[in-house]
Each structure stands twice: as structure tokens, then as C-alpha cells.
Amino acid sequence: MNGLVGVVGGLLYLVVGGRIRVANGTSPLLIVGTQLLPLALATIVMLLVNAMCVGTMISINGGTPMLMTVRRLVGQVGRTYLGYGVVGFLFAVLWDPVGLGLATVLVMVAPLALAQWSYAQQHAESLAHERTVSGLVAASEARDPIMRGRNERVARVSELIGNELRLSPGQADALHFAALLHDVGMVAPVERRHPGSDPRQDDLDRIRGHPTRGVEMLRSIEFLGDSITAILHHHERWDGRGYPDGLAGKNIPQLARILAVADTFCALTPRIGVDETIQVLRARAGRQFDPDCVEALATVADTAHGIAAVSDISDNVGGADPVVDETQWLDHDLPAVSDMLAGERAQQ
């Protein structure tokens, strides 16, 4: 892969007029035209080839589709990659036109070290974010047995829908974290209305309030800022009878609309299978769900990548996910529960 990237970049540099060497005393304008601009173009192409190679390998091994990986990699490492290109340009200019020769190595040690440190810091920050989210997800799933393992599946299905809808890399990252944490509000305890109250009604109260409680728990985590809105509104309905704010249609944030479809898909598929679940979602498009999000899911579910992504969800057709006593625990992502809460809202 490194050889391919280097060959493509080097050949492109020469094709667009880049010079390997320029004489001492060459004007800055000529250096820009014959070295900087060709190098910038070659660096961008090398970045894309590199990302496509990585994306292809991941895709072949049954992971994320190539285009999704390419977009994410370009968004994550693009600036760092281009920064190394600038360092390379300075190295070439100082070596030959300026005439420093081997002394250039000493001069460029500091910029190279700074670039490497910056990349390491970015990677460490990304790992810290993932650990934070993993801890919150574990707490959420420990509190609600119905949700064990589902958050990861919702994240995978949400990513497939988002890729089909051509989300930007930033939106895709926000959707990823929102999908993992959308039900974290279920962790917060809810007091019973009064001693001896109906447990099922208490559970409905817990369900109805969990988006708001989740936002309250996560609001102070800075890197989740773009995910908060999706978490708050992922149970809004297209017809305006959802919760907590009764938003309707396009007034519901797009990431929340994607989450709503992925959430219900992951709740229904273990019970009735992928094909029947798609039929249910289509029947509810324009009423509970955004039609565009439903069709995006239906499209990717017919592809090899889509099938691979949801295979472990559909393996358990015929049972709950996981098997729990649903007389005590309501699966709030099922359409029947959404309709129940929508009916209560209409009566208020």
C-alpha cells in the first residue's frame, strides 16, 4: 500500500509539471509553481489513494463499506496528512534552493516532532472519547436488560443509513456517538408515583422521560455537543405525536430521524426478521418515520454490506433481544409502545 501511494503521488507530481530539483536563486514564484502546487495536488491524491486502500481492506474483511471508511479517514487525518506535505515542501526548499543540504535534517527535526506529537495527541483524545462512551453504554445496558448489546447494533445500522444519505464526516461521528448513547437516560432512577402504583405505568414514565434525562447527564461532555440534539429527539414521530417535544416532519433533526428508524429496526428484527421489519417500517413511513430514512435502510439492507452488518441481529428471529420478561420490562423501541405513548399524548 505504501509503495502504491508513493508511486501514484510521484508520477502525478511529474505529470502536472513538478520539478525534482531547482537551481539556487530560483524566484519564490517559480518554486511555488513548479514544486508547491504540484506537491499539494500529489499529497491530496496520495491521501485519497491511502484512504481507499484502507477502506477496501476493511470492506473485504466484512467491515464498514469502503466509501464510509474513506470519508471518515479523510475527515480524521486529512489535516495531518496535508501538514506532512507542507513539511516535505519545506524540507525540499531548504535542501536545494536555499542550499542547506544535510543541515536541513537538523532544521526540520522540530517541525517533524511537533507534527508527530500533534497526531499522537489527536489519537489519544479519540481513544479517551471512545472509553468515555463505552463506560456510559455499559452502565445503560446494565440498568435495562432489554438494551444489552443493542446500542452497538443501532450504531452500525445508523452508520449504514447515514452513509446512504451522504452525511458529512462530522455528522457521521455525531451520529455514531448519539446511537451508542441515545438510551443512556434509562440509567437514571425514576421514583414511583406512589406506593403500590402500577409498575407498567411507572415504566412508561421512565420511558417517556429518558431522552431528557439522557441530555441532562451528557450536556457537560463537550465532544458530545453535536450528538445531544439527536439523543433528545430520537423518539419524536413524523406525525408530531412523539416525545419529548412533539416535533413533526422535517422539524425533527435529521440525525434523530435516522436513529428512530435504526432503533426500531434493531428492536423488531430479532422478532420477525429483516424482510418483515422493512415492511413494517415502510408501512409507518410518513406516520412514525421519515420516509427517506426508511428507504435508505431498505436500500442498504439489500446489499452484501447491509446483510453482514445486521446478520447477528436477525440470527435470533422469534425471540426478544435478549430474552427477558416483558411483563416487567417494556421494549420502548417497539412500534406498539410508540403508539401507546402517542395515544396518551393525544388525550392530554
DRENDO-1510 file (C-alpha; in Angstrom, 1 decimal, always signed):
<recs>
REC; n; res; u; v; w
REC; 1; MET; +0.0; +0.0; +0.0 .
REC; 2; ASN; +2.8; +2.4; +0.9 .
REC; 3; GLY; +4.5; +1.6; -2.4 .
REC; 4; LEU; +1.4; +2.2; -4.4 .
REC; 5; VAL; +0.7; +5.5; -2.6 .
REC; 6; GLY; +4.3; +6.7; -3.2 .
REC; 7; VAL; +4.3; +5.8; -6.9 .
REC; 8; VAL; +0.9; +7.4; -7.6 .
REC; 9; GLY; +2.0; +10.6; -5.8 .
REC; 10; GLY; +5.4; +10.8; -7.5 .
REC; 11; LEU; +4.1; +10.2; -11.0 .
REC; 12; LEU; +1.3; +12.7; -10.6 .
REC; 13; TYR; +3.8; +15.3; -9.3 .
REC; 14; LEU; +5.8; +14.9; -12.5 .
REC; 15; VAL; +2.8; +14.8; -14.8 .
REC; 16; VAL; +1.5; +18.2; -13.6 .
REC; 17; GLY; +4.9; +19.8; -14.1 .
REC; 18; GLY; +6.6; +19.3; -10.7 .
REC; 19; ARG; +10.4; +19.6; -10.8 .
REC; 20; ILE; +12.6; +17.4; -8.7 .
REC; 21; ARG; +15.3; +20.0; -8.4 .
REC; 22; VAL; +15.5; +23.7; -8.9 .
REC; 23; ALA; +18.7; +25.9; -9.1 .
REC; 24; ASN; +19.8; +28.1; -6.3 .
REC; 25; GLY; +18.5; +31.6; -6.5 .
REC; 26; THR; +15.2; +30.5; -8.2 .
REC; 27; SER; +12.4; +33.0; -7.7 .
REC; 28; PRO; +9.9; +32.2; -5.0 .
REC; 29; LEU; +7.1; +32.4; -7.6 .
REC; 30; LEU; +8.7; +29.7; -9.7 .
REC; 31; ILE; +9.2; +27.5; -6.7 .
REC; 32; VAL; +5.5; +27.8; -5.9 .
REC; 33; GLY; +4.5; +26.9; -9.4 .
REC; 34; THR; +6.9; +24.1; -10.0 .
REC; 35; GLN; +7.1; +22.5; -6.5 .
REC; 36; LEU; +4.4; +23.7; -4.0 .
REC; 37; LEU; +1.3; +23.4; -6.2 .
REC; 38; PRO; +2.3; +20.0; -7.8 .
REC; 39; LEU; +3.2; +18.7; -4.4 .
REC; 40; ALA; -0.1; +19.9; -2.9 .
REC; 41; LEU; -2.1; +18.1; -5.6 .
REC; 42; ALA; +0.0; +15.0; -5.3 .
REC; 43; THR; -0.5; +15.0; -1.5 .
REC; 44; ILE; -4.3; +15.2; -1.8 .
REC; 45; VAL; -4.3; +12.3; -4.3 .
REC; 46; MET; -2.0; +10.3; -2.1 .
REC; 47; LEU; -4.4; +10.9; +0.8 .
REC; 48; LEU; -7.3; +9.6; -1.2 .
REC; 49; VAL; -5.4; +6.6; -2.5 .
REC; 50; ASN; -4.3; +5.7; +1.0 .
REC; 51; ALA; -7.8; +6.0; +2.4 .
REC; 52; MET; -9.2; +3.9; -0.5 .
REC; 53; CYS; -6.7; +1.2; +0.2 .
REC; 54; VAL; -7.6; +1.0; +3.9 .
REC; 55; GLY; -11.3; +1.2; +3.1 .
REC; 56; THR; -11.1; -1.6; +0.6 .
REC; 57; MET; -9.2; -3.9; +3.0 .
REC; 58; ILE; -11.8; -3.2; +5.8 .
REC; 59; SER; -14.7; -3.8; +3.4 .
REC; 60; ILE; -13.2; -7.1; +2.1 .
REC; 61; ASN; -13.0; -8.3; +5.6 .
REC; 62; GLY; -16.7; -7.7; +6.2 .
REC; 63; GLY; -16.4; -4.3; +7.9 .
REC; 64; THR; -17.6; -0.9; +7.1 .
REC; 65; PRO; -18.3; -0.1; +3.4 .
REC; 66; MET; -15.3; +1.4; +1.6 .
REC; 67; LEU; -16.8; +4.8; +0.9 .
REC; 68; MET; -17.9; +5.3; +4.5 .
REC; 69; THR; -14.3; +4.5; +5.7 .
REC; 70; VAL; -12.8; +6.8; +3.1 .
REC; 71; ARG; -14.9; +9.7; +4.1 .
REC; 72; ARG; -14.2; +9.1; +7.8 .
REC; 73; LEU; -10.4; +8.7; +7.3 .
REC; 74; VAL; -10.2; +11.9; +5.2 .
REC; 75; GLY; -12.1; +13.8; +7.8 .
REC; 76; GLN; -9.9; +12.4; +10.7 .
REC; 77; VAL; -6.4; +12.6; +9.2 .
REC; 78; GLY; -6.7; +14.9; +6.3 .
REC; 79; ARG; -5.2; +18.0; +8.0 .
REC; 80; THR; -2.4; +15.9; +9.5 .
REC; 81; TYR; -1.6; +14.4; +6.1 .
REC; 82; LEU; -1.5; +17.8; +4.4 .
REC; 83; GLY; +0.6; +19.1; +7.2 .
REC; 84; TYR; +3.2; +16.5; +6.5 .
REC; 85; GLY; +3.1; +17.6; +2.8 .
REC; 86; VAL; +4.0; +21.1; +3.9 .
REC; 87; VAL; +6.9; +19.8; +6.0 .
REC; 88; GLY; +8.1; +17.8; +2.9 .
REC; 89; PHE; +7.9; +21.0; +0.8 .
REC; 90; LEU; +10.0; +23.0; +3.3 .
REC; 91; PHE; +12.5; +20.1; +3.5 .
REC; 92; ALA; +13.0; +20.2; -0.3 .
REC; 93; VAL; +13.2; +24.0; -0.5 .
REC; 94; LEU; +15.7; +24.3; +2.4 .
REC; 95; TRP; +17.8; +21.4; +1.0 .
REC; 96; ASP; +18.3; +22.6; -2.6 .
REC; 97; PRO; +17.2; +26.2; -3.5 .
REC; 98; VAL; +18.3; +27.6; -0.1 .
REC; 99; GLY; +21.4; +25.3; -0.1 .
REC; 100; LEU; +21.4; +23.9; +3.5 .
REC; 101; GLY; +22.0; +20.4; +2.3 .
REC; 102; LEU; +22.3; +17.9; +5.2 .
REC; 103; ALA; +21.8; +20.7; +7.7 .
REC; 104; THR; +18.2; +20.6; +6.6 .
REC; 105; VAL; +17.7; +17.5; +8.7 .
REC; 106; LEU; +18.6; +19.3; +11.9 .
REC; 107; VAL; +16.4; +22.3; +11.0 .
REC; 108; MET; +13.4; +20.1; +10.3 .
REC; 109; VAL; +13.6; +17.9; +13.4 .
REC; 110; ALA; +11.4; +20.3; +15.5 .
REC; 111; PRO; +8.6; +20.6; +12.9 .
REC; 112; LEU; +8.5; +16.9; +12.4 .
REC; 113; ALA; +8.5; +16.2; +16.1 .
REC; 114; LEU; +5.7; +18.8; +16.6 .
REC; 115; ALA; +3.6; +17.2; +13.8 .
REC; 116; GLN; +4.1; +13.7; +15.3 .
REC; 117; TRP; +3.1; +15.0; +18.8 .
REC; 118; SER; +0.0; +16.6; +17.4 .
REC; 119; TYR; -1.1; +13.4; +15.7 .
REC; 120; ALA; -0.4; +11.4; +18.9 .
REC; 121; GLN; -2.5; +13.9; +20.9 .
REC; 122; GLN; -5.4; +13.6; +18.4 .
REC; 123; HIS; -5.3; +9.8; +18.6 .
REC; 124; ALA; -5.1; +9.8; +22.4 .
REC; 125; GLU; -8.1; +12.2; +22.5 .
REC; 126; SER; -10.1; +9.9; +20.2 .
REC; 127; LEU; -9.3; +6.9; +22.4 .
REC; 128; ALA; -10.4; +8.8; +25.5 .
REC; 129; HIS; -13.7; +9.7; +23.8 .
REC; 130; GLU; -14.3; +6.0; +23.0 .
REC; 131; ARG; -13.5; +4.9; +26.5 .
REC; 132; THR; -15.9; +7.5; +28.0 .
REC; 133; VAL; -18.7; +6.4; +25.7 .
REC; 134; SER; -18.0; +2.7; +26.3 .
REC; 135; GLY; -18.4; +3.3; +30.1 .
REC; 136; LEU; -21.7; +5.1; +29.7 .
REC; 137; VAL; -23.0; +2.4; +27.3 .
REC; 138; ALA; -22.1; -0.3; +29.8 .
REC; 139; ALA; -23.9; +1.5; +32.6 .
REC; 140; SER; -27.0; +1.9; +30.4 .
REC; 141; GLU; -27.1; -1.7; +29.4 .
REC; 142; ALA; -26.6; -2.9; +33.0 .
REC; 143; ARG; -29.7; -0.9; +34.1 .
REC; 144; ASP; -32.0; -2.1; +31.3 .
REC; 145; PRO; -31.6; -5.8; +30.3 .
REC; 146; ILE; -33.5; -5.4; +27.1 .
REC; 147; MET; -30.9; -3.0; +25.8 .
REC; 148; ARG; -27.8; -5.3; +26.2 .
REC; 149; GLY; -25.8; -5.3; +23.0 .
REC; 150; ARG; -28.4; -3.3; +21.1 .
REC; 151; ASN; -26.7; +0.1; +21.2 .
REC; 152; GLU; -23.7; -1.3; +19.2 .
REC; 153; ARG; -26.1; -2.7; +16.6 .
REC; 154; VAL; -28.1; +0.6; +16.4 .
REC; 155; ALA; -24.8; +2.4; +15.8 .
REC; 156; ARG; -23.9; +0.0; +13.0 .
REC; 157; VAL; -27.3; +0.3; +11.3 .
REC; 158; SER; -27.4; +4.1; +11.8 .
REC; 159; GLU; -24.0; +4.4; +10.1 .
REC; 160; LEU; -25.3; +2.5; +7.1 .
REC; 161; ILE; -28.3; +4.8; +6.8 .
REC; 162; GLY; -26.1; +7.8; +7.3 .
REC; 163; ASN; -23.7; +6.7; +4.6 .
REC; 164; GLU; -26.6; +6.1; +2.2 .
REC; 165; LEU; -27.9; +9.7; +2.9 .
REC; 166; ARG; -24.4; +11.1; +2.4 .
REC; 167; LEU; -23.8; +12.6; +5.8 .
REC; 168; SER; -20.6; +14.6; +6.2 .
REC; 169; PRO; -17.8; +13.0; +8.3 .
REC; 170; GLY; -18.6; +15.3; +11.2 .
REC; 171; GLN; -22.3; +14.3; +11.1 .
REC; 172; ALA; -21.3; +10.7; +10.9 .
REC; 173; ASP; -19.2; +10.9; +14.0 .
REC; 174; ALA; -22.0; +12.7; +15.9 .
REC; 175; LEU; -24.5; +10.1; +14.8 .
REC; 176; HIS; -22.1; +7.3; +15.9 .
REC; 177; PHE; -21.9; +8.7; +19.5 .
REC; 178; ALA; -25.6; +9.5; +19.6 .
REC; 179; ALA; -26.5; +6.0; +18.5 .
REC; 180; LEU; -24.3; +4.5; +21.3 .
REC; 181; LEU; -25.7; +6.8; +24.0 .
REC; 182; HIS; -29.3; +7.5; +22.9 .
REC; 183; ASP; -30.8; +5.4; +25.7 .
REC; 184; VAL; -28.3; +6.4; +28.5 .
REC; 185; GLY; -31.2; +8.3; +30.2 .
REC; 186; MET; -32.6; +4.9; +31.1 .
REC; 187; VAL; -29.9; +4.6; +33.7 .
REC; 188; ALA; -31.4; +7.4; +35.8 .
REC; 189; PRO; -33.8; +6.1; +38.5 .
REC; 190; VAL; -37.4; +7.2; +38.5 .
REC; 191; GLU; -39.5; +7.4; +41.6 .
REC; 192; ARG; -42.7; +5.6; +41.7 .
REC; 193; ARG; -45.9; +7.8; +41.6 .
REC; 194; HIS; -46.9; +6.4; +44.9 .
REC; 195; PRO; -46.6; +3.1; +46.9 .
REC; 196; GLY; -48.4; +0.3; +45.2 .
REC; 197; SER; -48.6; +2.1; +41.8 .
REC; 198; ASP; -48.8; +0.2; +38.6 .
REC; 199; PRO; -45.3; -1.0; +37.6 .
REC; 200; ARG; -46.2; -0.8; +33.9 .
REC; 201; GLN; -47.3; +2.8; +34.2 .
REC; 202; ASP; -44.1; +3.6; +36.1 .
REC; 203; ASP; -42.1; +2.0; +33.3 .
REC; 204; LEU; -43.9; +4.2; +30.8 .
REC; 205; ASP; -43.0; +7.3; +32.8 .
REC; 206; ARG; -39.4; +6.1; +32.8 .
REC; 207; ILE; -39.5; +5.7; +29.0 .
REC; 208; ARG; -41.2; +9.0; +28.3 .
REC; 209; GLY; -38.6; +10.9; +30.3 .
REC; 210; HIS; -35.4; +9.1; +29.3 .
REC; 211; PRO; -34.4; +11.4; +26.3 .
REC; 212; THR; -34.5; +14.5; +28.6 .
REC; 213; ARG; -32.7; +12.7; +31.4 .
REC; 214; GLY; -30.0; +11.5; +28.9 .
REC; 215; VAL; -29.3; +15.0; +27.7 .
REC; 216; GLU; -29.0; +16.2; +31.3 .
REC; 217; MET; -26.4; +13.5; +32.0 .
REC; 218; LEU; -24.4; +14.2; +28.9 .
REC; 219; ARG; -24.7; +18.0; +28.5 .
REC; 220; SER; -21.3; +18.8; +30.2 .
REC; 221; ILE; -19.3; +16.4; +27.9 .
REC; 222; GLU; -18.0; +18.8; +25.3 .
REC; 223; PHE; -17.2; +16.4; +22.5 .
REC; 224; LEU; -20.9; +15.1; +22.5 .
REC; 225; GLY; -22.2; +18.6; +21.7 .
REC; 226; ASP; -23.3; +17.7; +18.2 .
REC; 227; SER; -24.9; +14.4; +19.4 .
REC; 228; ILE; -27.1; +15.9; +22.1 .
REC; 229; THR; -29.9; +17.1; +19.8 .
REC; 230; ALA; -30.2; +13.7; +18.2 .
REC; 231; ILE; -30.4; +12.0; +21.6 .
REC; 232; LEU; -33.1; +14.4; +22.8 .
REC; 233; HIS; -35.4; +13.9; +19.8 .
REC; 234; HIS; -34.8; +10.3; +18.7 .
REC; 235; HIS; -38.4; +9.4; +19.9 .
REC; 236; GLU; -40.2; +12.2; +18.0 .
REC; 237; ARG; -42.6; +11.0; +15.3 .
REC; 238; TRP; -43.1; +12.2; +11.8 .
REC; 239; ASP; -46.8; +12.9; +12.6 .
REC; 240; GLY; -45.9; +15.1; +15.6 .
REC; 241; ARG; -47.1; +12.7; +18.3 .
REC; 242; GLY; -43.7; +11.7; +19.7 .
REC; 243; TYR; -41.8; +12.9; +22.8 .
REC; 244; PRO; -40.5; +14.9; +24.4 .
REC; 245; ASP; -41.4; +18.0; +22.3 .
REC; 246; GLY; -43.9; +16.7; +19.7 .
REC; 247; LEU; -41.8; +17.8; +16.8 .
REC; 248; ALA; -43.1; +16.8; +13.3 .
REC; 249; GLY; -41.7; +16.1; +9.8 .
REC; 250; LYS; -38.5; +18.0; +8.8 .
REC; 251; ASN; -38.5; +19.9; +12.1 .
REC; 252; ILE; -37.1; +16.7; +13.7 .
REC; 253; PRO; -33.3; +16.9; +13.4 .
REC; 254; GLN; -32.0; +14.5; +10.7 .
REC; 255; LEU; -29.8; +12.5; +12.9 .
REC; 256; ALA; -32.7; +11.9; +15.3 .
REC; 257; ARG; -34.8; +10.7; +12.4 .
REC; 258; ILE; -32.1; +8.2; +11.4 .
REC; 259; LEU; -31.8; +7.0; +15.0 .
REC; 260; ALA; -35.6; +6.4; +15.2 .
REC; 261; VAL; -35.5; +4.1; +12.2 .
REC; 262; ALA; -32.4; +2.2; +13.3 .
REC; 263; ASP; -33.7; +1.9; +16.8 .
REC; 264; THR; -37.0; +0.3; +15.7 .
REC; 265; PHE; -35.2; -1.9; +13.1 .
REC; 266; CYS; -32.9; -3.4; +15.8 .
REC; 267; ALA; -35.9; -4.0; +18.2 .
REC; 268; LEU; -38.1; -5.7; +15.6 .
REC; 269; THR; -35.6; -7.7; +13.5 .
REC; 270; PRO; -34.9; -10.4; +16.2 .
REC; 271; ARG; -38.6; -10.9; +16.5 .
REC; 272; ILE; -39.8; -11.0; +12.9 .
REC; 273; GLY; -36.8; -10.9; +10.6 .
REC; 274; VAL; -35.3; -8.3; +8.3 .
REC; 275; ASP; -37.8; -8.5; +5.4 .
REC; 276; GLU; -40.9; -8.2; +7.6 .
REC; 277; THR; -39.3; -5.4; +9.6 .
REC; 278; ILE; -38.7; -3.4; +6.5 .
REC; 279; GLN; -42.3; -3.9; +5.6 .
REC; 280; VAL; -43.4; -2.6; +9.0 .
REC; 281; LEU; -41.1; +0.4; +8.7 .
REC; 282; ARG; -42.4; +1.2; +5.2 .
REC; 283; ALA; -46.0; +1.0; +6.4 .
REC; 284; ARG; -45.2; +3.5; +9.1 .
REC; 285; ALA; -43.2; +5.9; +6.8 .
REC; 286; GLY; -44.8; +9.3; +6.8 .
REC; 287; ARG; -46.6; +8.5; +10.1 .
REC; 288; GLN; -43.9; +7.5; +12.6 .
REC; 289; PHE; -40.8; +7.6; +10.5 .
REC; 290; ASP; -39.1; +9.8; +7.9 .
REC; 291; PRO; -39.7; +8.1; +4.5 .
REC; 292; ASP; -36.3; +9.0; +3.2 .
REC; 293; CYS; -34.6; +7.3; +6.2 .
REC; 294; VAL; -36.7; +4.2; +5.8 .
REC; 295; GLU; -35.9; +3.9; +2.1 .
REC; 296; ALA; -32.2; +4.4; +2.8 .
REC; 297; LEU; -32.3; +1.5; +5.2 .
REC; 298; ALA; -34.3; -0.7; +2.8 .
REC; 299; THR; -31.6; +0.1; +0.1 .
REC; 300; VAL; -28.6; -0.9; +2.2 .
REC; 301; ALA; -30.4; -4.0; +3.7 .
REC; 302; ASP; -30.4; -5.5; +0.2 .
REC; 303; THR; -26.6; -5.1; -0.2 .
REC; 304; ALA; -23.9; -7.5; +1.0 .
REC; 305; HIS; -22.6; -5.0; +3.4 .
REC; 306; GLY; -26.0; -4.4; +4.9 .
REC; 307; ILE; -26.7; -8.1; +5.3 .
REC; 308; ALA; -23.3; -8.6; +7.0 .
REC; 309; ALA; -24.0; -5.6; +9.3 .
REC; 310; VAL; -27.4; -7.0; +10.5 .
REC; 311; SER; -26.7; -10.7; +10.4 .
REC; 312; ASP; -26.2; -11.1; +14.1 .
REC; 313; ILE; -29.4; -9.2; +14.7 .
REC; 314; SER; -31.5; -11.5; +12.6 .
REC; 315; ASP; -30.0; -14.7; +13.8 .
REC; 316; ASN; -32.3; -14.7; +16.8 .
REC; 317; VAL; -35.6; -14.4; +14.9 .
REC; 318; GLY; -38.5; -15.4; +17.0 .
REC; 319; GLY; -37.3; -14.2; +20.4 .
REC; 320; ALA; -36.7; -11.0; +22.3 .
REC; 321; ASP; -33.3; -9.4; +22.1 .
REC; 322; PRO; -32.2; -10.6; +24.6 .
REC; 323; VAL; -34.9; -12.8; +26.2 .
REC; 324; VAL; -36.4; -11.0; +29.1 .
REC; 325; ASP; -39.7; -11.0; +31.0 .
REC; 326; GLU; -41.6; -8.3; +29.0 .
REC; 327; THR; -44.4; -8.2; +31.6 .
REC; 328; GLN; -41.9; -6.4; +33.8 .
REC; 329; TRP; -39.8; -4.6; +31.1 .
REC; 330; LEU; -41.2; -2.8; +28.1 .
REC; 331; ASP; -39.1; -2.5; +25.0 .
REC; 332; HIS; -39.8; +1.1; +24.3 .
REC; 333; ASP; -38.4; +0.9; +20.7 .
REC; 334; LEU; -41.2; -1.3; +19.5 .
REC; 335; PRO; -43.9; +0.4; +17.4 .
REC; 336; ALA; -46.7; -0.7; +19.8 .
REC; 337; VAL; -45.1; +1.2; +22.7 .
REC; 338; SER; -44.6; +4.3; +20.5 .
REC; 339; ASP; -48.3; +4.1; +19.6 .
REC; 340; MET; -49.3; +3.7; +23.2 .
REC; 341; LEU; -47.3; +6.8; +24.2 .
REC; 342; ALA; -48.6; +8.7; +21.1 .
REC; 343; GLY; -52.2; +7.8; +22.2 .
REC; 344; GLU; -51.6; +9.2; +25.7 .
REC; 345; ARG; -50.2; +12.4; +24.2 .
REC; 346; ALA; -53.3; +12.8; +22.0 .
REC; 347; GLN; -55.5; +12.5; +25.1 .
REC; 348; GLN; -53.7; +15.2; +27.0 .
</recs>
